[in-house]
Amino acid sequence: MVTQGTHNRPFRPTSAEFAVNDDPEKLDKALIRLLGKKGDEMLTEEVKWLAMTHKSFDHGRRGFNDRLAYLGRRIVELQASLNILAMSTTIPEPAVRDEYGREPFKHPALAGLAGLTLQRKNAILDKKRTARLAEKYGLTEVLRWKPRKPNNVEGSGVEVVLTQALFAVVGAISLQKGGEVANKVARERILGPLGLRG
């Protein structure tokens, strides 16, 4: 019998086994839901699994999606900013009177700048909203991770892990298919369903 420390109690692991997907067909179906027709053909097999793998899975020995998610998040944030700028041009800016009678510089390209705020962008890309979108696309069933508390995945941060996987797919597409395709995916498959049409 294995004992822990100086006590004569048997050692029992605190976390139970957490089952993860290992079926490539299930992964392909989730990518088709996320990316549309032939979405399963946009990435190589290795990159598909990498995009769905969190660093908690197998202690990060098989590679994980942090860098892909970082790149994908930047692409989605840029597209959100561009979309907000384009939408904000229709909202007139409030007139501010200058005590010296000066006119501020105005240019059509700067017209929507007042509508672009960090709070507005963060509200659109909130982790709860993006996690729900990832659930809708079925990423919950294909995610590879090990929650800290298998009995409480919400308490283990499933929203962050789902959001990271969603952004990792965009990052992987940008590396494999180019920025134009990644921008289109970000606009049509993530920002559109989140309510940002443009």
Secondary structure, DSSP 8 states (H G I E B T S, - for coil): --B-TTS--B---SS--------HHHHHHHHHHHH-TTGGGSS-HHHHHHHTB-TTGGGGTT--SHHHHHHHHHHHHHHHHHHHHHHHTTS-------TT-------GGGTTGGG--HHHHHHHT-HHHHHHHHHHTTGGGT-B---SSTT-TTTTTHHHHHHHHHHHHHHHHHHHH-HHHHHHHIIIIIITTTT---
